[in-house]
């Protein structure tokens, strides 16, 4: 059952161009190396604010996201260690980014990462954090 408790959210967004090719099937042109202009959105959620009236430190999240964008920009995802043994699908990219964008902040109880591979298609990965996380 979904909680009807009021929630805050903060989203940060970046764009980058990176390459990939899909493996393990006949994916047409996606089976050959190709570029995407990815848009990455990281959405942090919680039910309370800190004593300053913030859900989180946006500058800290921006710094983390900037580092990640520089890691992936103009690279072939298939060649990066975090994609070893994985199809570099937009779904896997979401999960990998989510792993890298985790923060320990008392007010944050969920993180959702959405990756757009173009203007029409995206995937998202949502994970509960803190007390809401299931082991």
LOROKE-86440 format. One line per field, with one value per residue (C-alpha): x, z, y; residue number from 1; residue in one letter. Coordinates in nm, 2 decimals, m for minus. Layout:
BEGIN
c1 = (X; ...) .
c3 = (Z; ...) .
c2 = (Y; ...) .
num = (NUM; ...) .
residuo = (A; ...) .
This chain:
BEGIN
c1 = (0.00; 0.14; 0.17; m0.03; 0.21; 0.32; 0.67; 0.94; 1.16; 1.47; 1.58; 1.91; 1.96; 2.26; 2.31; 2.60; 2.68; 2.82; 2.84; 2.73; 2.63; 2.38; 2.49; 2.31; 2.06; 1.98; 1.91; 1.94; 2.14; 2.17; 2.40; 2.66; 2.84; 2.62; 2.58; 2.31; 2.25; 2.16; 1.97; 2.02; 1.78; 1.84; 1.54; 1.58; 1.27; 1.19; 0.91; 1.10; 1.34; 1.65; 1.67; 1.76; 1.45; 1.64; 1.57; 1.94; 2.25; 2.19; 2.55; 2.68; 2.45; 2.55; 2.92; 2.86; 2.66; 2.92; 3.19; 2.98; 2.89; 3.26; 3.33; 3.08; 3.09; 3.24; 3.31; 3.18; 2.98; 3.07; 3.44; 3.39; 3.44; 3.10; 2.94; 3.16; 2.93; 2.63; 2.43; 2.47; 2.10; 1.94; 1.79; 2.14; 2.27; 2.00; 2.10; 2.47; 2.42; 2.19; 2.46; 2.70; 2.46; 2.36; 2.39; 2.36; 2.13; 1.88; 1.59; 1.63; 1.42; 1.42; 1.63; 1.50; 1.74; 1.59; 1.80; 1.66; 1.84; 1.67; 1.37; 1.12; 1.26; 1.37; 1.40; 1.40; 1.54; 1.39; 1.53; 1.42; 1.69; 1.73; 1.45; 1.25; 1.51; 1.46; 1.76) .
c3 = (0.00; m0.09; 0.19; 0.15; 0.37; 0.21; 0.04; m0.07; m0.37; m0.52; m0.87; m1.04; m1.41; m1.65; m2.01; m2.18; m2.50; m2.47; m2.69; m2.64; m2.83; m2.72; m2.70; m2.67; m2.94; m3.28; m3.17; m3.52; m3.53; m3.15; m3.20; m3.35; m3.17; m3.16; m2.96; m2.74; m2.59; m2.25; m1.99; m1.64; m1.36; m1.00; m0.77; m0.40; m0.18; 0.19; 0.43; 0.64; 0.60; 0.80; 1.05; 0.76; 0.56; 0.31; 0.21; 0.11; 0.01; m0.36; m0.41; m0.28; m0.52; m0.81; m0.74; m0.73; m1.06; m1.23; m1.15; m1.29; m1.60; m1.67; m1.62; m1.89; m2.13; m2.47; m2.35; m2.47; m2.19; m2.28; m2.21; m1.85; m1.57; m1.41; m1.73; m1.75; m1.81; m1.85; m2.15; m2.14; m2.16; m2.03; m1.74; m1.63; m1.67; m1.43; m1.16; m1.20; m1.16; m0.86; m0.69; m0.75; m0.63; m0.30; m0.01; 0.36; 0.47; 0.75; 0.55; 0.24; 0.21; m0.16; m0.47; m0.83; m1.13; m1.47; m1.79; m2.11; m2.42; m2.65; m2.64; m2.65; m2.44; m2.08; m1.80; m1.43; m1.12; m0.78; m0.45; m0.10; 0.14; 0.51; 0.73; 0.41; 0.25; 0.26; 0.32) .
c2 = (0.00; 0.34; 0.59; 0.91; 1.10; 1.43; 1.41; 1.64; 1.57; 1.73; 1.65; 1.73; 1.68; 1.66; 1.57; 1.39; 1.21; 0.86; 0.55; 0.19; m0.12; m0.38; m0.75; m1.08; m1.05; m0.89; m0.53; m0.39; m0.07; m0.08; m0.39; m0.16; 0.12; 0.42; 0.75; 0.87; 1.21; 1.09; 1.30; 1.18; 1.28; 1.19; 1.24; 1.23; 1.20; 1.23; 1.33; 1.59; 1.88; 1.96; 2.25; 2.48; 2.39; 2.16; 1.80; 1.77; 1.97; 2.02; 2.14; 1.80; 1.61; 1.84; 1.77; 1.39; 1.41; 1.63; 1.37; 1.09; 1.28; 1.34; 0.97; 0.87; 1.16; 1.06; 0.71; 0.37; 0.23; m0.13; m0.06; 0.06; m0.18; m0.12; m0.26; m0.57; m0.87; m0.65; m0.53; m0.15; m0.10; 0.22; 0.01; m0.11; 0.24; 0.36; 0.11; 0.17; 0.55; 0.49; 0.28; 0.57; 0.85; 0.69; 0.94; 0.89; 1.17; 1.13; 1.30; 1.09; 0.77; 0.71; 0.77; 0.74; 0.77; 0.82; 0.80; 0.93; 0.79; 1.03; 1.26; 0.97; 0.68; 0.66; 0.40; 0.45; 0.27; 0.35; 0.23; 0.28; 0.41; 0.42; 0.28; 0.21; m0.01; m0.39; m0.61) .
num = (1; 2; 3; 4; 5; 6; 7; 8; 9; 10; 11; 12; 13; 14; 15; 16; 17; 18; 19; 20; 21; 22; 23; 24; 25; 26; 27; 28; 29; 30; 31; 32; 33; 34; 35; 36; 37; 38; 39; 40; 41; 42; 43; 44; 45; 46; 47; 48; 49; 50; 51; 52; 53; 54; 55; 56; 57; 58; 59; 60; 61; 62; 63; 64; 65; 66; 67; 68; 69; 70; 71; 72; 73; 74; 75; 76; 77; 78; 79; 80; 81; 82; 83; 84; 85; 86; 87; 88; 89; 90; 91; 92; 93; 94; 95; 96; 97; 98; 99; 100; 101; 102; 103; 104; 105; 106; 107; 108; 109; 110; 111; 112; 113; 114; 115; 116; 117; 118; 119; 120; 121; 122; 123; 124; 125; 126; 127; 128; 129; 130; 131; 132; 133; 134; 135) .
residuo = (X; X; X; X; X; X; X; X; X; X; X; X; X; X; X; X; X; X; X; X; X; X; X; X; X; X; X; X; X; X; X; X; X; X; X; X; X; X; X; X; X; X; X; X; X; X; X; X; X; X; X; X; X; X; X; X; X; X; X; X; X; X; X; X; X; X; X; X; X; X; X; X; X; X; X; X; X; X; X; X; X; X; X; X; X; X; X; X; X; X; X; X; X; X; X; X; X; X; X; X; X; X; X; X; X; X; X; X; X; X; X; X; X; X; X; X; X; X; X; X; X; X; X; X; X; X; X; X; X; X; X; X; X; X; X) .
